[in-house]
Amino acid sequence: MSFLKIDHEKAQQGRYMPPEGQYECLIKMAKYSMTRNGTEYLHIALLVRDDVEQEGMGESIDWSVWRKRSPGRHDPDGFAAGTIQHISKVVGFENGMEFATIDDWMRALKGRTVRVEIKHEEYNDRVRARVAYSYETEHPEVKSGSDFAPVDDEDLPF
């Protein structure tokens, strides 16, 4: 068996650019981030599931949730309350579930399944893929053959 078989059809330059469409994903992590200009956002890293037959299996997709410029008093940590509630619903958090902080909410996202729709948009003369919509997964059971396995903090050696 060889290390690599060259296939020019799979060649790409730079990061993976998912074609427009819907993808079943697992949430790898969520964290605060900031653009070079100082705009704050939540960076949710998605992994295109390899236990569901689809294009891009095993590839990463970045999902940005932007902090509002003028948040209202009900917007948690300045993020649109409706967006946070929608994400919570589509990843399967139980109605009435509570989180003490947004950090607790972000940690709870890890390992959750979600179906996202990717749209392409042009920004600063570059075409980018963005998560335009999110939905409940159509495949809630993650098969054991998947490359992704959530790890609990207790399992870590440090």
Secondary structure, 3 states (H helix, E strand, C coil): CCCCCCCHHHCCCCCCCCCCEEEEEEEEEEEEEECCCCCEEEEEEEEECCCCCCCCCCCEEEEEEEECCCCCCCCHHHECHHHHHHHHHHCCCCCCCCCCCHHHHHHHHCCCEEEEEEEEEEECCEEEEEEEEEECCCCCCCCCCCCCCCCCHHHCCC
